Amino acid sequence: MPRFGAYRYPRDWSAFADEFVWSGMDSVAYNMQWQQADNFGYLVYGIVPTVQGLKYLHLEEGNYTLSIRGMKYSFNGIMSWYLDGVMIASGQDWYSAALVYNVVFTASLAVPRGGLHTLACLVNDQNPASGGYYAFLTRVFVRMAGAG
């Protein structure tokens, strides 16, 4: 029997934010882990809106929910998410005047074929009230609709 039952590839996937490959063209990008009480995550910072995270994953063909967990903060930016170069979510504003932990943004995701895919995020905008392009992210989940 195949490793994933009747499926060739996994139907769900998750990664901590520090498992992504982070880069920032024309930006000062640095990464550090943060911990506050029972909350933890990964900080990504860029002076200009070009900070990008990249992760490779195997998924079965089908419809999924993408969930991004992190913290809203007064210096956070606005993010977009891409699968294989195609935008799947945009306008995720991680700004808040006060700290807000364990925020989850979700988006629908259609995977047209099973196999290896590239999931990317981009801090590409800034809330007018925000002081920067930070992203305090904890974990990213991808789960197939109806997966048990």
DRENFIDREN-202479 format. One record per residue (C-alpha): residue number from 1; residue in three letters; x, y, z. Coordinates in steps of 0.2 Angstrom, whole numbers. Example, Ala and Ser with C-alpha at 12.3 -4.5 7.8 and 13.67 -1.06 7.14 Angstrom:
// DRENFIDREN-202479
SITE   resi   resn       x       y       z
SITE      1    ala      62     -22      39
SITE      2    ser      68      -5      36
END
This chain:
// DRENFIDREN-202479
SITE   resi   resn       x       y       z
SITE      1    met       0       0       0
SITE      2    pro       7      18      -4
SITE      3    arg      14      27      11
SITE      4    phe      -1      40      10
SITE      5    gly     -15      28       8
SITE      6    ala     -23      30     -10
SITE      7    tyr     -13      46     -12
SITE      8    arg       4      48     -20
SITE      9    tyr       8      64     -11
SITE     10    pro       3      71       6
SITE     11    arg     -14      80       8
SITE     12    asp      -8      91      22
SITE     13    trp       8     100      26
SITE     14    ser      15     112      38
SITE     15    ala      31     121      42
SITE     16    phe      38     133      55
SITE     17    ala      42     150      47
SITE     18    asp      60     148      50
SITE     19    glu      60     133      38
SITE     20    phe      57     145      24
SITE     21    val      72     152      14
SITE     22    trp      71     171      17
SITE     23    ser      79     184       5
SITE     24    gly      77     202       3
SITE     25    met      84     211     -13
SITE     26    asp      89     229      -8
SITE     27    ser      83     226      10
SITE     28    val      90     223      26
SITE     29    ala      83     206      30
SITE     30    tyr      87     197      46
SITE     31    asn      79     183      55
SITE     32    met      78     180      73
SITE     33    gln      67     169      84
SITE     34    trp      55     177      97
SITE     35    gln      46     170     112
SITE     36    gln      33     179     123
SITE     37    ala      25     168     136
SITE     38    asp      18     153     126
SITE     39    asn      19     162     109
SITE     40    phe      34     160      98
SITE     41    gly      39     163      80
SITE     42    tyr      51     170      67
SITE     43    leu      54     188      63
SITE     44    val      58     194      46
SITE     45    tyr      62     212      42
SITE     46    gly      65     222      27
SITE     47    ile      67     241      24
SITE     48    val      59     240       7
SITE     49    pro      45     229       2
SITE     50    thr      55     215      -6
SITE     51    val      57     202       8
SITE     52    gln      52     185       2
SITE     53    gly      51     168       9
SITE     54    leu      52     152      -1
SITE     55    lys      48     134       3
SITE     56    tyr      46     118      -8
SITE     57    leu      33     106      -4
SITE     58    his      24      90     -11
SITE     59    leu       5      90     -12
SITE     60    glu      -8      80     -20
SITE     61    glu     -19      87     -34
SITE     62    gly     -35      95     -26
SITE     63    asn     -42     110     -16
SITE     64    tyr     -33     116       0
SITE     65    thr     -34     129      14
SITE     66    leu     -18     139      17
SITE     67    ser     -17     145      35
SITE     68    ile      -4     157      41
SITE     69    arg      -1     159      59
SITE     70    gly       8     174      67
SITE     71    met       7     190      77
SITE     72    lys       1     207      72
SITE     73    tyr      11     222      77
SITE     74    ser      13     241      74
SITE     75    phe      28     238      62
SITE     76    asn      21     224      52
SITE     77    gly      19     225      33
SITE     78    ile       6     218      21
SITE     79    met       9     200      13
SITE     80    ser       5     191      -3
SITE     81    trp       6     172      -5
SITE     82    tyr      11     163     -21
SITE     83    leu      10     144     -27
SITE     84    asp      22     141     -42
SITE     85    gly      22     159     -46
SITE     86    val       4     162     -46
SITE     87    met      -4     173     -33
SITE     88    ile     -16     164     -21
SITE     89    ala     -18     177      -7
SITE     90    ser     -15     196      -6
SITE     91    gly     -18     210       6
SITE     92    gln     -14     201      22
SITE     93    asp     -12     216      33
SITE     94    trp      -2     211      48
SITE     95    tyr      -3     228      56
SITE     96    ser     -11     232      73
SITE     97    ala      -7     246      84
SITE     98    ala      -6     234      99
SITE     99    leu       2     217      99
SITE    100    val     -10     203      94
SITE    101    tyr      -4     185      96
SITE    102    asn     -10     169      87
SITE    103    val     -18     178      72
SITE    104    val     -23     166      58
SITE    105    phe     -25     172      40
SITE    106    thr     -33     159      28
SITE    107    ala     -35     157       9
SITE    108    ser     -41     144      -3
SITE    109    leu     -28     135     -13
SITE    110    ala     -31     125     -29
SITE    111    val     -17     113     -33
SITE    112    pro     -19     108     -52
SITE    113    arg      -7      93     -51
SITE    114    gly       1      82     -38
SITE    115    gly      20      84     -36
SITE    116    leu      33      97     -30
SITE    117    his      27     115     -28
SITE    118    thr      35     131     -23
SITE    119    leu      26     141      -9
SITE    120    ala      32     159      -8
SITE    121    cys      27     174       2
SITE    122    leu      31     192      -1
SITE    123    val      30     207      11
SITE    124    asn      25     219      -3
SITE    125    asp      16     233       5
SITE    126    gln      14     243      21
SITE    127    asn      -1     249      30
SITE    128    pro      -1     268      31
SITE    129    ala      -1     267      50
SITE    130    ser      13     254      50
SITE    131    gly      31     259      54
SITE    132    gly      39     245      44
SITE    133    tyr      39     229      34
SITE    134    tyr      41     217      48
SITE    135    ala      33     200      48
SITE    136    phe      31     190      64
SITE    137    leu      26     173      58
SITE    138    thr      24     156      67
SITE    139    arg      19     142      56
SITE    140    val      11     139      39
SITE    141    phe      -2     125      36
SITE    142    val      -9     118      20
SITE    143    arg     -23     106      22
SITE    144    met     -33      97       9
SITE    145    ala     -52     100      10
SITE    146    gly     -60      85      18
SITE    147    ala     -44      78      24
SITE    148    gly     -47      69      40
END
